[in-house]
Amino acid sequence: MGSAEARRATRHPPARLHPPARLRRSARLVAPTVALLAAAALAACSAGPTPTPSVLASPEASGPASPSPDPTLTAPATPSAPPVPMQQAGAPSTIATGLVSPWSVVRLPDGGVLVSERDTARIVEVGGDGSLRTVGDVPGVAPSGEGGLLGLAHRPTDGTDPAYLYAMFTAVDDNRIVRMPLSGGPGSYALGPPHDVLTGIAKAGNHNGGRLAFGPDGFLYATTGDAGVREASQDPASLSGKILRMTPEGAPAPGNPFGNQVWSLGHRNVQGIGWDASGGMWASEFGQNTWDELNRITRGGNYGWPVVEGIAGDGRFSDPVLQWPTSEASPSGLAIVGDTVFLAALRGERIWAVSPATGGPDASGTAPTPASWFPGEFGRIRDVVPGPGDELWFLTNNTDGRGSPGPDDDRLLRVPLAPVS
């Protein structure tokens, strides 16, 4: 079976609740299938490679200490008012143009904005006037196919610890995570030399995962693809086809279910992760030829790949909350603003807005409702992040070899949001 997004079949088997629809450049809303959250269960399997990861042996001089273990994974403090679903409050506007195969955007506490470019291995600063400035090239990146410089993450600090920028990228022999000292401020950022955090993650021409984020528990989360070895996703000893959870130095985080960096398994190619106001973790996942998924992630949860895809009703696995035909999604980045989960869709060329995030059928009896934003208007969309105030920022991805770039591509854009009244 073809595994790259570009080779996905355009025909789908009969849908569970509605027939798959071909991509249309229209503003119609496509309702994906909704499922109740299934209980997570582990499937015993030992197939697939078992790479030996290498972690940062010791923190760099004056490096920050790892977070204290939190066996209950305490959620963030309860907000003063419950989060509410968000809606568009105006038309999108452009922040910056001229990016090349951009993959990840991070907003820094001082207002700075950094973007990774997959194929150039550059980290670019986006100025307040939309100007682009190269902060640095990440050494060791070997772009090929879907691999290259992928996710970025900035570790939150209290101002006393050194600031680090984390990056996940494809190297000659593997996928790896590094961290680089970040100095300066808007208009003057500079990167120090990279230090390996976690190496030995299997690589391939596709299915490299690549998203990084620090969770509300202070630990670093990373997504990995199956790298074309499907069986590895079910092997808890393999780092492939997983969501990983680790200390800032790359060691397994306390409380992980298998004693290594693996947090959840049975994934094909997760490229988006985020947390809602209750501390619940969400992930967007590329399917094969049939279903793309939005999942709620739990400790040790098994999400079924390659045994099942989409909503299967198999008690061994956790069903997705929502599923889409691959022509309507191919989801990458994920962001949560208020009580709405936003997914960036590549092949679907739109943003999916799913509300509510913190309710859902298991809590309130209300099924999450998806809405299609900007179908076909901006082409492929790679990443979404919360902007300042009530804004959503999103990153197009039409220069990655699979899109049809316009004269300003690729772009970073913003759309204002407002609570649903």
N, C-alpha and C positions, 0 to 999 in steps of 0.2 A: 504494500500500500504506500502511496506517496505520502511523505511526512512533512514536506515543506509547505508553507502557506500558499506559495505560488502554484503548487501542483494539486491543491485540494480539488476534489471532484466537485462539479457544479450540480450534480444530481444528488438527491438525498433519499434515504429510505423513508417510508411513511412515518410522519410525525406522530408523536403520542397524542397530542391534543389539537394540533393544527398542521396542515401541510407546510413544509418548508417553502419559503418564497425566495425567488431570485432577487438579487440586489436591484433596487430601483432608485434612481436619483429623484426622489419625491419626498414630500414632507409627511407622508402618511405614517402613523404609528403602527409598529409591528409588535404584537403582544407575544412575548415568549412564554414558554410553559412555566408554570409555578409549581413548586413542590414543597411539601412539609419537610423540615429538617429531619434527616434520619439520624439515629444514634451512631456515633463513630465506633467502628470495630476494626481490629487488626486482622489482616490476612497473612497467614504464615507462608513465607516464600523466601528462598535463598538464592534465586537465580540472579544473574547480572553481575557486573564488576563490583569489586569492593576496594576502591582506591583508598590509599592511606593518606589522609589529609595531613598537611603540614601547617602548623599554626605559629603565630608570633611567639617565639620562645620566651621572651621577656619584653615588657613594655620598653619603649625607647626612654632615654633619660628624661625624667620628670613627667613621664606619661601618666595619664589618668588611671585611677584604680577601677576595677570592674565594679558594677553595681552590686549592692548587697543582695543575696538570694531572697527571692520572694516566693515562697512555696505556693501561695494562693494566687499569684499573678494579679495583685491588687489593681483594680481599674482606676482610672483618673478620678480625681475628686468630682463628686456629683455637681453638675452645674446648678446655678441658682434657679434656672428655669429649664424645663425639659426641652431638648432640641426639637425643632420643627422642620418639616419638609421645606425644601427650597424650590423656587421657580425662577425663570428668567425675568429680569427687571429692565431689560434693554437689549440693544443690539450688540453683537460682538465688535470689538475694535482691536486693531493690531498694535502690539507692543514693540515687536522687532521683526525684521525680515532678513533674508540672506543666510540663514543657517543651513548647514550641510549635513544631511542624514542625522538630525538631532535625535536623541534617545531619552534623555532624562533631564528634568529641570528641578533645581532645588532653590528655595528661598531661604536666605540666611537671616539670623536674628537682627543684624544691623541694616536690613533692607536690601542687601545685595542679592543678585540673581545669577546663578551659574547653570550652564547647559553643557551636557556631554554630546559630542559628535561621534557617532559610531565608527565611521569610516576614516575620519581624519585623526582620531585619537586626541583631539583637542578638547580642552575645557575652556569654554567661552563665557566671559562676563557680559551680561546684558545691562547696558547703562540705562539710567532713567530717561534719557532722550532716545532710546532705541538703538544706540550705537553698540557695536560688538567689539570686544577686546579679548585677545587670546591671553588667558591666564597662564597656560602651560600645556605642553604635550605630555601625555602619560607614557613613560617608557615601557617597552615590552609588549605593547598592544599589537596583535596580529590580525587585522580585519580580514574576514572571509565569510561569504554568505551572510548569515544572520549574526555572526560573531563580530566582535570589535569592542570598542569602549561602550559600555552599557550603563548600568545604574550608578547613581551618585547618592550619597547620604551625608548629612552633617550631624555630628554628634552634639546633642544639646549639652551645654555646660553652664555652670553658675558663674562663669567669668574668671574663675581661679585656675581651672584646668586648661592645658593647651588645647587649641582648636585643631581638629582634624577633619579633612574631607576624605570620605571613603569612596572607593570606586570598585566596581566589578567589571572585569574585562576578559576577553579571549586572548590568551597568549599562544605561543607556538605549540606547547604541549598540553595545555589545560585551560580551564577557566579558573580565575583566581580573584580574590578580594585583597585590596591593598588600602592603606591609609597614608595620607600625606599631610604634613603640617601645613596649616593655612594661616597666613599672616596678612596684615594690611586690612583695608576696608574698601568700600565702594570706590572704584576707580583705581585702586592700587593693590588688589589682591595678588598674592604670590604663593606658589606651592613649593614646599620642600621635597626632598627625595622620598619616593614611596617605600614603605615597609610592608612586607607580606603579612596579611592577617590570616588568610586561609587559602591554601593552594591544593592542587590535586583534584579539583572538580572536573569531571569528564566534559570534553568539548566536542562539538561536531559542526557541520555546516549549518545546522539549524537546531532548534530546541535547546537553546542555551540558557533559558530563563533570564536572569540578570538584574532583577529589581532588588534594591536595598532600601531598608528603612529601620529606624530605631523605634521600638515599640514603647508603649506607656510604662513597661517594666524596666526600661533602660537598657535592654539588650538589643543586639543587632540581629535583624532578620534578613535573610537572603532567599531568593527563589532560584531553583535550578530546573532545567529541563531534563528529559530522559536521554538527550544526546543521541537519539536514534536507537538506543538499546532499551526497548520497551520493558523488558522484564526487570530492569534495574529499579524501576519505580516502586515495585513491591518489596524490594530488599531493604530492610531497615539499616543494613550495614553499608549500603551505597549512598553516596551523597546526591545521586542523580534522581530527577523526578521528585523533588522534595521541596518543602519549605524548611529552611535551617534557622536555628536560634542559637546565638553564641554571645560570649562576652565581647567587649570592644577589642580584646586582643585575639579573638578567634577561637578560644577554648569552648567546649560544650557548656552551655548555660546551666546553672543549677535547676533541677526540676525537669530537665528534658527526659522524654519517655524511654529512650533506648541507650542512654549513656554516652551518645555522641552528639553531633550538632543537629541531628534530625529532629524536627518538631512535628511535621506531618508528612505523610507519604501517599503514594498512589496518584501522583500528578504527572501530567504530560508536559506542560510548558506554561507554568504560572509566570505572568509578567506584571501583575499588579497586586499590591497589598495595602491595607489600611485598617484603622481602628475607629469604631464608632464611640459615641459619648459614654457608653456603658463599659467600654474596654473590649468589646467583641471584635474579633479579627475577621476581615473579609479578604477574599482573593478572587481575581479574574483569571480564567484559564482557557487557553487554546485547546479546542477539541481536534479530532482527526478530520473526518469528512462529514460528520453528522451534527454534533452539538458542541457549542462553546458554553462555558459555565460561569456562574457567579456562586461562590461557596462561602459558607461560614466555617472558619477554621478553628478546630479544637485540638488540644494537646493529644498527640498520638493518633489523630484522625486519619482514616484511610479513605481516599477519595476515588478508588476503584480502577484507575488506569493501570494496565491495559485490559483488565478483565471486563470492565463496563465503561461506557461513555454516556454522560448525561444522566437523566433520571432513570434509574434502573429498578428501584424498589427491592434491592438486594440487601438484606439485613447485615451483611458483612461490611458494607460500605456506607459512607455518608453521601446522600444525594445532594445535588446542588439546590440552592434556593431558587435559582432561575436558570433556564437554558435557552439558547438561541441557535437557529441554523447558522452554520459558519459563514454563509454569505452575508449575514446581517450583523456580524460582530467581529470575530477575530480580535478579541479584546487584549489590550496592552495595559497601560497605566490605569490606576484606580485612585480616587480621592473621595473623602467624605466631608461634606459641609453641612452643618446642621444635622438633619435627620435624613439626608439623601446621599446615596452612594452614586458616584459618577464613574463611568467606564469609558475609556478611550477606545474606539473601534477602528481598526486598520482596514480590513477588507469591507467592513460595513460602512466606512466613511461617515461616521457620526459620533455623537456622544450619547450614551445611554444614561438616563437619570432614573434611579430606582429609589422609591420611598414607600414605607418608612424603613430606616436601617435598624433602629433599636427595637421596633415592635416585631412584626413578622407573624406568621401563622402560629408559631409555637407559643408566643407570648400574649398576643392580643386577639388572635383570630382574624387579623387583617393581613391578607396576602400582600407582599410588596408589589407595587405597581410601577412598571417601567414606562418611560416616555422617550421618544426618539428626538434628539435635538440636532439640527443642521444637517440632515442626511444629504450627502453629495455636495454640500456647499463648500467645504474646505479640503476635500479629499481625505487621505489617510490621516488619522489622528493617533499619535503615539503615546502621549502622556497628558495627564490632568493633575493639577495641584491646587490646593486652596490658595487664593490670592489674599491680599490685604482687605480687611473689612469683609463685606459680603460679596466676594468675587470668586469666580472660577477661572483659572488660567489653563490654557491647553496648547499643545505643541503639535504642529502638523509634521508629516513624515512622507512627503511626496518625492524627495530626492534620494530615497533608499534603493532605487532600482526597480521598484514595483509600482510606483505611482506615476502620475502625469503632472510634473511640476509646472507651476505657473511662473510668471516673471519675478514674483516676490518670494517664492518658496525657498526654503521652508520658513514658517512663521511661528512666532509666539503670540498668542492672542489672549484677550480677557473678555469675560461676559459678566455683567453685574447680576447679582442674585437678590432675591427678597423672599421672606417667609411666605408660605402659602397661607392666605388668610381664611 
